[in-house]
Amino acid sequence: MQVFPFIVVAWILAVGLYGVVTSRHLVHQIICLIVVQSSTYVLLLGVGYVTGAVAPYFFDVPNHTPAVDPVVQACALTDVVVEAAVTALLLSFAIQAYKRFGTLDPQELAALKG
Amino acid sequence: MDQLLPLVVVVPLLVAAAVTAFGPLLRSRRRLLDLAAILAAAAVAVMLCVIMVRTAGGDQVYWFGGFRPAHGVSIGIDFEVQPISAGLACLAAVLVTAAMTFSWRYFERVATYFQALMLTFLAGIVGFCLTGDLFDLFVWFELMGVSAYALTAYRPEERGPIQGALNFAITNSVGAYLSLSGIALIYGQTGALNMAQIGVAVAKHPADRLVVVAFLLVIAGLLIKSAIVPFHFWLADAHAVAPTPVCVLFSGVMVELGLYGIARVYWSVFGQALGHRAAISHVFLALGLLTAVTGAVFCFRERHIKRMLAFSTISHAGMFLIGIALLTPLGLAGAAVYVIGHGLVKAALFLCTGIVLHRLGSVNEPWLHGRGRPLRVTGVVFTLAGLGLADLPPFATFLGKGWIEASAGPWLIPVLIVCSSLAGGAVLRVAGGVFYGLGDRPTEDPQMAREAAEETSETAGGKNRTPLTMIVPPAILVVAAIVIGVIGQLGHFVQAAAVRFEDEAGYDATVLHGAHITHPVALSAAGPTAVTATDVLAGLGSVLGALIMAGLALYWRRLPLLRAYRPSASLAASARRFQSGVVNDYITWVVIGLACLGGVFAFVIRLAGSVPPASDLTPRASRISHASPLLPAPSHNVVTTTRL
């Protein structure tokens, strides 16, 4: 693994943040937030990747077989669980926002200002 | 091995699950569930208090599943408890207990998920305070965050809570993901997730760009959580709309937890590697000053009582950051005591505001003017808490601020007096106007009035008297803030705790080698614990300033010189443009703030010199491919031995 995954991470992060900042639709904005989080998956898996290594389960392989780092995979899995919870909650907020405000444009929500 | 340590997160999580499971079955005996939840929170508070007292003789470490470190290499997950972390967690548990007792009669119907969310929130806070693992820090952070988002939108049928929760959740989620990126980078560099282990690994080499970037990313999420300007915009939105008992926790501990996290990762992970203590101290001091002043100014011009208290929290977060950024044991000890005093006092203020909302159905200061006269006891508690917020001796806030000033030197005293006067003055203005009918009725700001009017009562019926369960908790909290301020032993205990907290080598030895350090000697002894005349003068000065500001705000129209003054509408409008309520703007500020902070870091660290020749990301990245250049891989698997 070389620089390439890091470029991809930076790109995904930048695209996601751009989306969150410019979005005019809450659901779109939440999806962009997921994109931001996706950059962390790539980063986590990227730092643990070893070229030419096998997946980290050690049943049928000879000893001293290089394996990719399982810790970051566990971290990425935890990250996915967190994302599921946050996304579900945010989407339920978006539904409520549509019911109360009649719009999904974050710039039109006008309960709080100043 | 102390078996109490895991229990403090297991108990609230299990009770939360039980309350959720039995909620539908015990619909007619709901009070049983309420009681179980309150008792669980109180039990956690007692356990944490016991743990805190025990840690005075040495840190306590608990390894989950018994995965202890071997030969100084840790693969397990630990709780590392110091007096400061246990104390902060204990404050959280006390406030949760008070808030849930308050909610006993506050909500018309307490849905069972309210208790469950409060308890998972508590578990997240306690885990965040006690954990010694960097990735777990993120996990607890998110557990706390998700519970907090849901609690903010506890009344989803209203408009304000939904918008506040959305802004809160999106801003904090972005912060959490940035933190996680930083954690991943530092793991790639060191192959470790245990904070002590990372600290040892990164300290072997001078910090390169990757470590600085990782530090910046990790603290980004924590800066957002602790509402440091310019990452603070979400806070006023969330605090203004969350149910009042929840605000108690948001203001009292959640903001402070972000700062605790910054201190924790600085001293146990990045401090030695980063070096440049003076430069880093100055950057954070500047951030703290900016936050303290901005929060105080916004606080004073706010007429929505809950929003006003929220801005006062921002101002105080800045002051805590100043205490931490001094990087001295005395400054940290001051911040710790200040956090406790502020947490208790601010909780009391929010609970009194809840009583006002319960009895009078509004939090709009102009409308309430003079209508709070029947609420005598509430008025007294609110006024006392307001004086505590203005650092009146002998409140704990006064003690903490005195230590911060003693550590910083005389230049800080006027700044803190101004901030405390503005924040305390705003609260005293409300106390005088609402509860005693002093001065003139303030002019209504149409926008603020509309917002305050949306804040409807969270209760119905039985409004002609204040239930005991609502007035006793704030009264106890205020008394506690005074009692803590006059305990003689406190100074020695907290300062020893601060020395321990900043003793990075001691932390590493305790976690990785099982050392038992009763008295850390690595650092110079902490400063004096006695209260000096300067402290008392500064405390009285800020109270006097607060009284003057409150008096001016109430009576300015009767003063000959000020009568001609008209509040500038354009100034107010321009201030409002920043606090737009649009989450897109908040994220823009986060990105801009982070870019500026990164630039400043790069600049000051380069200016301070002694940076190794710029090691580009490229060679560093190729080192990462071996997963663990500095350490044996922290893996549970056999095959990883091939990489050693």
Interface residues (C-beta under 8 A of the other chain):
Chain A: M1 Q2 V3 F6 V9 L13 L17 V20 V21 T22 S23 L26 Q29 I30 L33 V36 Q37 S39 T40 L43 L44 G46 V47 G48 Y49 V50 T51 P56 F58 V61 N63 H64 T65 P66 A67 D69 P70 V71 V72 C75 T78 D79 V82 A85 V86 L89 L90 S92 F93 A94 Q96 A97 R100 F101 P106 Q107 L109 A110 A111 L112 K113 G114
Chain B: F135 V139 E142 G145 V146 Y149 A150 A153 P156 E157 E158 R159 G160 I162 Q163 G164 A165 L166 N167 A169 I170 S173 V174 A176 Y177 L180 S181 A184 L185 Y187 G188 L193 D237 A240 V241 Q447 M448 E451 E454 A572 A575 R576 Q579 S580 G581 V582 V583 N584 I587 T588 V591 L617 T618 A621 S622 I624 S625 H626 A627 S628 A633 P634 S635 H636 N637 V638 V639 T640 T641 T642 R643
